[in-house]
Amino acid sequence: MNDWKKKRAIKRRYDATAHIYDMRYEKEQIAKYEATLRILKKKELGLISDVGCGTGLLFSHTAGRAEATVGIDISRMTLLKAKERARTSPNVHLVCADADSMPVKSGIFNHVFAMTLIQNSPNPVQTLNEINRISVDDGVIVVTGLKSIFSKNDFEDLLRDAGLRVAAMMDEDSLKCYVAICLRIHH
């Protein structure tokens, strides 16, 4: 399957299941966000991008700590759910876009979250390179990798291949994903 066919299939799947996304995945997603934010410990997060934001579950966890959050997703239906969730947060902005070609300037986000994203990517290194592009030098990039898709070593290799330095790796039994806190390598 070529890249665009896979992306269209993913978009259709998330569009079709947006109305039940939270019911299916909210508990797992929130556990990842809370674990991540415990490690980050920063009060101020600056500009955030949530790539593959889905229904916007991250927004409430970063609301008082972010200068602004830009949620990016390829699925219009999940973005409609995210819009509902963000209606009381004036500093949340939503963009319907492909994670491999985001319509944002290079080097602007202090924190980029890519939670439950790369397993849906036809070319994960390309996706991570694009995420790296939008991050500031020495920015924090949080990436998850499903344990059913990636071994821990393969996941770490993928992150390194994309020019990321792993600062911390969470491999909690309670999570279905590895959670990597990465730093963009200064270019």
Order of alpha helices (4+ residues) and beta strands (2+ residues): alpha-alpha-beta-alpha-beta-alpha-beta-beta-alpha-beta-alpha-beta-beta
